[in-house]
Amino acid sequence: MTAPLDEKRARFAELHRGPGCFIMPNPWDIGGAIYLATLGFKALATTSRGFAFSVGRADGGLKRQQALDHFGAIATASDLPFNADFENGFADNRDALAESVTMCVSTGVAGLSIEDFSGDRAKPFYDFDEAVARVKTARAAIDATGAKVVLTARSEIVLHGHEGGLPEALRRLSAFAEAGADALYAPGLRKAENVAEVVRVAGGLPVNYLAGSPALTFRQVEDLGVRRISVGAALARVAWEAFMKAAREIAEKGVFDSFAPSPGFGELQKLFAGRQG
């Protein structure tokens, strides 16, 4: 049995009110979520890229129902509240977006993010006005459910190389705040001064920082006024790199050196042994 959903959502909302900063790591499967919950983290977040790779799809290649099923599984994996990386809601049409958000809320999320990246190669970003309208649509859809779910509005401008760069991202984030977002997120920032600009534009709303490589430290980010830190697909990347290295050694050299004994296996066996279902 996991904690009641209302309790999880209340805890997640309280984390955003501070004080200080919290780290929200991103598992891509149930086992990872269970393990991370043992390490003292207060919340989790999904990773669309990490999960996509685990089911043999490229980033952006998931279907809506795949994502929703994944959210439902993570929701019941531990007592920790989690934020869903819901990409563009798997919908270009606003009516369809409202439907998607309603369905996402029903899976048991404590928060969800909607971004301005469409994934369409011909037009990868929603126009400014449309991006703002979509945040308003997501806000209204959440409110209509009566659920206390944190809405994070993401601008992918910096991460995906929009010509407008940081100034355009800041313009959008400011508008997203007015459109009803509870938290703001501009992944891809590396410099402290750029993170500080997002915090300034947020005007008191919680800001999410994506820790990549290289990344600012927890203390640096907290001192800038950031409220939460996520790691995106970084943990999945670390796992894939270890897997690929071992597999290549087998295929190319016929050696099994990467199979050196590790205490992690026994620890995980013990962790999962008592779980049912």
Secondary structure by P-SEA (a helix, b strand, c coil): ccccaaaaaaaaaaaaaccbbbbbbbbccaaaaaaaaaacccbbbbbaaaaaaaaccccccccaaaaaaaaaaaaacccbbbbbcccccccccaaaaaaaaaaaaaacccbbbbbccccccccccccaaaaaaaaaaaaaaaaaaccbbbbbbbbccccccccccaaaaaaaaaaaaaacccbbbbcccccaaaaaaaaaaacccbbbbbbccccccaaaaaaaccccccccaaaaaaaaaaaaaaaaaaacccccccccccaaaaaaaaaaccccc
